[in-house]
Amino acid sequence: MRLDPNLLIPSLTAAALIVLISFPVHEFAHAWTAWRLGDGTARLFGRLTLNPIAHIDPAGTILLFLSSLVGVGIGWAKPTPVNTNNLRGGRGAEGLVAAAGPLSNLVLAAIGAGLLRLLVLLACAGTEIPGFVANTLFIFVQINIALLLFNFVPVPPLDGSKVLFSLMTPRQQWQWRPMLEQYGVLLLIVVAFLPLFGGQTLFGLIFNRVGEPLIDLLVGPVVC
């Protein structure tokens, strides 16, 4: 897959916004939720902050920028440390902490889409809007939705696996969690990289069936 040359700068700019805004908000959401539920581990490690420097993972950042060059945009920040033994709320608490991160990406996508809608209204009113700005916002929305869906894939070490484990009975966790955690990376490779569905990966299929309609819903029709 090749990126349209006209979208190169907007894609890299959107990737920078993800590193500076989305990743910190995502990890802060984990840290804040854990703190509110009784675990201050992330706070002790300086992760209860929106400062991007506290959350940047060099490998995840490099991958985000490289994948943005081919129109994908997948990367990660440093995982937020959580001691589940300190959490109040029973088995569901771990799931709440895990879900907080991806849901923050949905909120950011909605904010980006709202700004994009505003630009459309201004353009319809005769205000000249640089295409660079509109394209950057749209790609920002796309990447946040991709991060939302990708993180909710129920495969370790993604957040979705912790949500899944929180919904299991103790016996089910005992049976399935060790195996899923042992082979999680291999399963993740299958989900993200193997074209098993007519040349399409499982995550690509999920994004097409769920992500794109969600983006259309958030952004709305671009008409005056």
Backbone hydrogen bonds in HBPLUS format (Angstrom, degrees):
<---DONOR---> <-ACCEPTOR-->    atom                        ^
c    i                          cat <-CA-CA->   ^        H-A-AA   ^      H-
h    n   atom  resd res      DA  || num        DHA   H-A  angle D-A-AA Bond
n    s   type  num  typ     dist DA aas  dist angle  dist       angle   num
A0007-LEU N   A0004-ASP O   2.75 MM   3  5.33 155.7  1.81 120.8 129.2     1
A0008-LEU N   A0005-PRO O   3.23 MM   3  5.18 166.4  2.25 103.9 107.7     2
A0011-SER N   A0007-LEU O   2.85 MM   4  5.82 152.5  1.93 145.3 153.2     3
A0012-LEU N   A0008-LEU O   3.04 MM   4  6.30 161.0  2.08 152.8 157.4     4
A0013-THR N   A0009-ILE O   2.87 MM   4  6.02 157.1  1.92 154.2 161.3     5
A0014-ALA N   A0010-PRO O   2.83 MM   4  5.98 157.4  1.88 145.4 151.7     6
A0015-ALA N   A0011-SER O   2.91 MM   4  6.13 151.7  1.99 142.6 150.7     7
A0016-ALA N   A0012-LEU O   2.97 MM   4  6.24 149.0  2.07 140.8 148.8     8
A0017-LEU N   A0013-THR O   2.98 MM   4  6.34 149.8  2.08 145.3 153.8     9
A0018-ILE N   A0014-ALA O   2.93 MM   4  6.26 144.4  2.06 144.7 154.9    10
A0019-VAL N   A0015-ALA O   3.03 MM   4  6.38 156.9  2.09 148.7 153.9    11
A0020-LEU N   A0016-ALA O   2.93 MM   4  6.13 158.0  1.97 149.4 155.7    12
A0021-ILE N   A0017-LEU O   2.73 MM   4  5.52 140.8  1.88 141.3 150.4    13
A0023-PHE N   A0018-ILE O   2.78 MM   5  5.96 168.0  1.79 170.0 166.6    14
A0025-VAL N   A0021-ILE O   2.96 MM   4  6.06 162.6  1.99 154.4 160.1    15
A0026-HIS N   A0022-SER O   2.83 MM   4  5.92 161.3  1.86 152.4 158.1    16
A0027-GLU N   A0023-PHE O   3.00 MM   4  6.23 170.4  2.01 158.4 159.6    17
A0028-PHE N   A0024-PRO O   2.81 MM   4  5.85 155.0  1.87 146.7 154.9    18
A0029-ALA N   A0025-VAL O   2.86 MM   4  5.98 150.3  1.95 145.3 152.9    19
A0030-HIS N   A0026-HIS O   3.26 MM   4  6.67 152.0  2.34 143.0 149.5    20
A0031-ALA N   A0027-GLU O   2.97 MM   4  6.26 168.9  1.98 152.3 154.8    21
A0032-TRP N   A0028-PHE O   2.70 MM   4  5.82 169.8  1.71 159.8 162.3    22
A0033-THR N   A0029-ALA O   3.06 MM   4  6.00 162.7  2.09 141.6 146.8    23
A0034-ALA N   A0030-HIS O   2.98 MM   4  6.14 163.3  2.00 152.8 157.8    24
A0035-TRP N   A0031-ALA O   2.89 MM   4  6.06 157.2  1.94 146.8 153.7    25
A0036-ARG N   A0032-TRP O   2.88 MM   4  6.12 157.7  1.93 149.9 155.5    26
A0037-LEU N   A0033-THR O   3.02 MM   4  6.20 133.3  2.24 138.6 151.1    27
A0037-LEU N   A0034-ALA O   3.11 MM   3  5.03 129.2  2.38  92.5 106.5    28
A0039-ASP N   A0034-ALA O   2.81 MM   5  5.23 162.9  1.84 146.3 140.5    29
A0038-GLY N   A0035-TRP O   3.12 MM   3  5.18 162.0  2.15 104.8 108.4    30
A0088-ARG N   A0037-LEU O   2.62 MM  51  5.23 156.1  1.68 154.7 163.6    31
A0044-LEU N   A0040-GLY O   2.95 MM   4  6.24 154.7  2.02 154.4 161.5    32
A0045-PHE N   A0041-THR O   3.10 MM   4  6.42 141.1  2.26 145.5 156.3    33
A0047-ARG N   A0042-ALA O   2.76 MM   5  5.00 163.9  1.79 157.9 152.3    34
A0046-GLY N   A0043-ARG O   3.07 MM   3  5.08 160.7  2.11 107.0 110.1    35
A0054-ALA N   A0051-ASN O   3.11 MM   3  5.78 143.2  2.25 118.7 126.7    36
A0055-HIS N   A0052-PRO O   2.95 MM   3  5.36 150.1  2.04 111.4 120.6    37
A0056-ILE N   A0052-PRO O   3.07 MM   4  6.08 132.0  2.31 158.2 172.0    38
A0078-LYS N   A0055-HIS O   2.81 MM  23  5.31 170.7  1.82 153.7 156.8    39
A0061-THR N   A0057-ASP O   2.88 MM   4  6.00 154.0  1.95 160.8 169.1    40
A0062-ILE N   A0058-PRO O   2.94 MM   4  6.14 164.2  1.97 152.6 156.4    41
A0063-LEU N   A0059-ALA O   2.98 MM   4  6.17 163.9  2.00 151.3 155.9    42
A0064-LEU N   A0060-GLY O   3.06 MM   4  6.16 150.1  2.15 136.0 144.0    43
A0065-PHE N   A0061-THR O   3.14 MM   4  6.48 162.0  2.17 152.9 155.7    44
A0066-LEU N   A0062-ILE O   2.93 MM   4  6.17 164.2  1.96 153.7 158.8    45
A0067-SER N   A0063-LEU O   2.77 MM   4  5.82 166.9  1.79 153.1 157.2    46
A0068-SER N   A0064-LEU O   2.95 MM   4  6.03 138.1  2.13 138.4 149.8    47
A0069-LEU N   A0066-LEU O   3.08 MM   3  5.35 139.0  2.25 101.8 113.0    48
A0070-VAL N   A0067-SER O   3.15 MM   3  5.46 152.0  2.23 104.3 112.3    49
A0072-VAL N   A0067-SER O   2.93 MM   5  5.24 164.8  1.95 145.9 142.8    50
A0071-GLY N   A0068-SER O   3.14 MM   3  4.90 165.0  2.16 102.5 104.3    51
A0086-ASN N   A0083-ASN O   3.03 MM   3  5.83 162.0  2.07 122.6 127.6    52
A0087-LEU N   A0084-THR O   3.22 MM   3  5.27 154.0  2.29 102.0 109.6    53
A0093-ALA N   A0090-GLY O   3.17 MM   3  5.79 160.9  2.20 116.7 122.0    54
A0096-LEU N   A0092-GLY O   3.03 MM   4  6.36 148.6  2.13 148.8 157.8    55
A0097-VAL N   A0093-ALA O   3.02 MM   4  6.32 163.0  2.05 156.1 159.6    56
A0098-ALA N   A0094-GLU O   3.00 MM   4  6.18 160.3  2.04 146.4 152.1    57
A0099-ALA N   A0095-GLY O   2.86 MM   4  5.97 157.5  1.91 146.7 152.9    58
A0100-ALA N   A0096-LEU O   3.10 MM   4  6.16 139.6  2.26 143.1 152.1    59
A0103-LEU N   A0099-ALA O   3.12 MM   4  6.18 163.3  2.15 158.5 163.8    60
A0104-SER N   A0100-ALA O   3.11 MM   4  6.22 135.4  2.32 137.2 147.5    61
A0104-SER N   A0101-GLY O   3.01 MM   3  5.27 131.8  2.25 103.3 116.5    62
A0105-ASN N   A0102-PRO O   2.97 MM   3  5.15 128.5  2.24  99.1 112.9    63
A0106-LEU N   A0102-PRO O   3.25 MM   4  6.73 142.0  2.40 142.1 152.4    64
A0107-VAL N   A0103-LEU O   3.10 MM   4  6.46 154.1  2.17 145.3 151.5    65
A0108-LEU N   A0104-SER O   2.97 MM   4  6.25 159.2  2.02 146.5 151.9    66
A0109-ALA N   A0105-ASN O   2.89 MM   4  6.05 152.8  1.96 142.2 149.9    67
A0110-ALA N   A0106-LEU O   2.95 MM   4  6.20 152.9  2.02 146.2 153.4    68
A0111-ILE N   A0107-VAL O   2.96 MM   4  6.29 151.0  2.04 146.9 155.1    69
A0112-GLY N   A0108-LEU O   2.88 MM   4  6.13 165.2  1.90 152.1 155.9    70
A0113-ALA N   A0109-ALA O   2.84 MM   4  6.02 155.0  1.90 146.2 153.6    71
A0114-GLY N   A0110-ALA O   2.87 MM   4  6.05 147.7  1.98 140.6 149.5    72
A0115-LEU N   A0111-ILE O   3.00 MM   4  6.33 155.0  2.06 150.7 156.7    73
A0116-LEU N   A0112-GLY O   2.97 MM   4  6.23 149.3  2.06 141.8 150.9    74
A0117-ARG N   A0113-ALA O   2.86 MM   4  6.14 153.7  1.93 147.8 154.6    75
A0118-LEU N   A0114-GLY O   3.01 MM   4  6.28 151.8  2.09 142.1 149.9    76
A0119-LEU N   A0115-LEU O   2.98 MM   4  6.30 151.9  2.06 145.3 152.4    77
A0120-VAL N   A0116-LEU O   3.04 MM   4  6.35 151.3  2.12 146.4 153.9    78
A0121-LEU N   A0117-ARG O   3.01 MM   4  6.36 156.1  2.06 149.0 155.0    79
A0122-LEU N   A0118-LEU O   2.94 MM   4  6.23 156.9  1.99 150.0 156.6    80
A0123-ALA N   A0119-LEU O   2.83 MM   4  6.06 155.0  1.89 147.6 154.8    81
A0124-CYS N   A0120-VAL O   2.87 MM   4  6.10 153.9  1.93 148.2 155.5    82
A0125-ALA N   A0121-LEU O   3.01 MM   4  6.24 132.5  2.25 136.5 149.1    83
A0125-ALA N   A0122-LEU O   3.10 MM   3  4.99 128.1  2.38  90.5 104.7    84
A0127-THR N   A0122-LEU O   2.90 MM   5  5.33 154.9  1.96 155.0 146.6    85
A0126-GLY N   A0123-ALA O   3.03 MM   3  5.14 158.3  2.08 103.6 109.9    86
A0133-VAL N   A0130-PRO O   3.11 MM   3  5.58 128.1  2.39 108.7 119.6    87
A0134-ALA N   A0130-PRO O   3.45 MM   4  6.88 163.6  2.48 153.0 155.8    88
A0135-ASN N   A0131-GLY O   2.87 MM   4  5.99 167.6  1.89 157.9 161.7    89
A0136-THR N   A0132-PHE O   2.97 MM   4  6.04 156.2  2.02 142.9 149.7    90
A0137-LEU N   A0133-VAL O   3.03 MM   4  6.26 163.2  2.06 151.9 155.9    91
A0138-PHE N   A0134-ALA O   2.99 MM   4  6.21 159.6  2.03 148.9 154.7    92
A0139-ILE N   A0135-ASN O   2.95 MM   4  6.16 163.0  1.98 152.0 156.1    93
A0140-PHE N   A0136-THR O   2.88 MM   4  6.04 151.5  1.96 145.8 154.6    94
A0141-VAL N   A0137-LEU O   2.96 MM   4  6.27 152.2  2.04 147.5 154.1    95
A0142-GLN N   A0138-PHE O   2.96 MM   4  6.28 159.3  2.00 147.1 152.9    96
A0143-ILE N   A0139-ILE O   2.88 MM   4  6.12 166.0  1.90 156.9 158.9    97
A0144-ASN N   A0140-PHE O   3.11 MM   4  6.25 160.5  2.15 144.9 150.3    98
A0145-ILE N   A0141-VAL O   3.03 MM   4  6.25 155.3  2.09 151.7 158.2    99
A0146-ALA N   A0142-GLN O   2.89 MM   4  6.16 153.4  1.96 147.7 156.0   100
A0147-LEU N   A0143-ILE O   2.83 MM   4  6.10 155.6  1.89 150.4 156.8   101
A0148-LEU N   A0144-ASN O   2.90 MM   4  6.10 151.5  1.98 141.2 149.4   102
A0149-LEU N   A0145-ILE O   3.01 MM   4  6.25 169.5  2.02 154.2 154.9   103
A0150-PHE N   A0146-ALA O   2.82 MM   4  5.87 163.3  1.85 150.7 156.5   104
A0151-ASN N   A0147-LEU O   2.97 MM   4  5.82 164.4  1.99 142.0 146.8   105
A0152-PHE N   A0149-LEU O   3.20 MM   3  5.16 131.8  2.44  93.5 106.5   106
A0153-VAL N   A0150-PHE O   3.12 MM   3  5.41 161.8  2.16 107.8 113.3   107
A0160-GLY N   A0151-ASN O   2.66 MM   9  5.86 138.5  1.83 164.2 160.3   108
A0155-VAL N   A0153-VAL O   2.75 MM   2  5.67 142.5  1.89 104.9  95.1   109
A0158-LEU N   A0155-VAL O   2.88 MM   3  5.75 145.2  2.00 139.9 139.5   110
A0161-SER N   A0158-LEU O   3.09 MM   3  5.76 145.1  2.22 114.8 122.9   111
A0162-LYS N   A0159-ASP O   3.04 MM   3  5.42 124.1  2.37 105.9 119.1   112
A0163-VAL N   A0159-ASP O   3.13 MM   4  6.53 152.5  2.21 150.8 159.1   113
A0164-LEU N   A0160-GLY O   2.91 MM   4  6.13 157.8  1.96 144.9 151.0   114
A0165-PHE N   A0161-SER O   2.85 MM   4  6.13 159.9  1.89 147.8 152.9   115
A0166-SER N   A0162-LYS O   3.00 MM   4  6.11 149.5  2.10 139.6 147.3   116
A0167-LEU N   A0164-LEU O   3.04 MM   3  5.30 143.4  2.18 104.0 114.8   117
A0168-MET N   A0165-PHE O   3.12 MM   3  5.16 152.0  2.21 100.9 109.4   118
A0173-GLN N   A0169-THR O   2.91 MM   4  6.22 161.2  1.95 160.6 166.3   119
A0174-TRP N   A0170-PRO O   2.97 MM   4  6.16 159.2  2.01 146.3 151.8   120
A0175-GLN N   A0171-ARG O   3.01 MM   4  6.27 143.4  2.15 142.9 152.8   121
A0176-TRP N   A0172-GLN O   2.85 MM   4  5.97 164.2  1.87 157.1 160.7   122
A0177-ARG N   A0173-GLN O   2.86 MM   4  5.11 151.8  1.94 133.8 143.2   123
A0180-LEU N   A0176-TRP O   2.97 MM   4  6.12 169.4  1.98 164.4 167.7   124
A0181-GLU N   A0177-ARG O   2.89 MM   4  5.97 160.8  1.92 156.9 162.1   125
A0182-GLN N   A0178-PRO O   2.94 MM   4  6.03 144.0  2.08 138.7 148.5   126
A0183-TYR N   A0179-MET O   3.04 MM   4  6.26 157.6  2.09 151.1 155.8   127
A0184-GLY N   A0180-LEU O   2.78 MM   4  5.29 100.7  2.41 135.3 150.5   128
A0187-LEU N   A0183-TYR O   2.98 MM   4  6.26 162.0  2.01 157.6 163.3   129
A0188-LEU N   A0184-GLY O   2.81 MM   4  6.01 150.1  1.90 148.5 157.6   130
A0189-ILE N   A0185-VAL O   2.98 MM   4  6.26 149.7  2.07 145.4 152.7   131
A0190-VAL N   A0186-LEU O   3.08 MM   4  6.41 156.2  2.14 146.9 153.0   132
A0191-VAL N   A0187-LEU O   2.92 MM   4  6.21 160.6  1.96 150.4 155.3   133
A0192-ALA N   A0188-LEU O   2.88 MM   4  5.99 162.2  1.91 151.4 156.0   134
A0193-PHE N   A0189-ILE O   2.82 MM   4  5.46 156.0  1.87 146.7 152.3   135
A0203-PHE N   A0191-VAL O   3.02 MM  12  5.69 159.7  2.06 155.7 149.1   136
A0196-LEU N   A0194-LEU O   2.93 MM   2  5.72 122.9  2.26 113.7  97.2   137
A0197-PHE N   A0200-GLN O   2.88 MM   3  4.85 162.8  1.91 153.5 153.4   138
A0200-GLN N   A0197-PHE O   3.08 MM   3  4.85 145.0  2.20  94.1 104.9   139
A0205-LEU N   A0201-THR O   2.92 MM   4  6.20 151.2  2.00 146.5 154.0   140
A0206-ILE N   A0202-LEU O   2.93 MM   4  6.25 157.4  1.98 149.1 155.2   141
A0207-PHE N   A0203-PHE O   2.80 MM   4  6.05 161.1  1.83 153.2 158.3   142
A0208-ASN N   A0204-GLY O   2.94 MM   4  6.13 157.5  1.99 145.3 151.4   143
A0209-ARG N   A0205-LEU O   2.93 MM   4  6.08 159.1  1.98 150.7 156.3   144
A0210-VAL N   A0206-ILE O   2.79 MM   4  5.69 153.8  1.86 150.4 157.1   145
A0211-GLY N   A0207-PHE O   2.79 MM   4  4.31 110.0  2.29 103.0 122.7   146
A0212-GLU N   A0207-PHE O   2.85 MM   5  6.24 148.8  1.94 169.8 173.9   147
A0214-LEU N   A0210-VAL O   3.12 MM   4  6.20 151.3  2.20 143.3 151.9   148
A0215-ILE N   A0211-GLY O   2.84 MM   4  6.13 153.7  1.91 154.3 162.1   149
A0216-ASP N   A0212-GLU O   2.93 MM   4  6.16 162.0  1.96 151.7 156.5   150
A0217-LEU N   A0213-PRO O   2.92 MM   4  6.12 149.9  2.01 141.9 150.1   151
A0218-LEU N   A0214-LEU O   2.97 MM   4  6.22 156.7  2.02 147.6 153.3   152
A0219-VAL N   A0215-ILE O   2.84 MM   4  5.95 173.4  1.84 161.2 163.0   153
A0220-GLY N   A0216-ASP O   2.82 MM   4  5.41 151.8  1.90 135.7 145.2   154
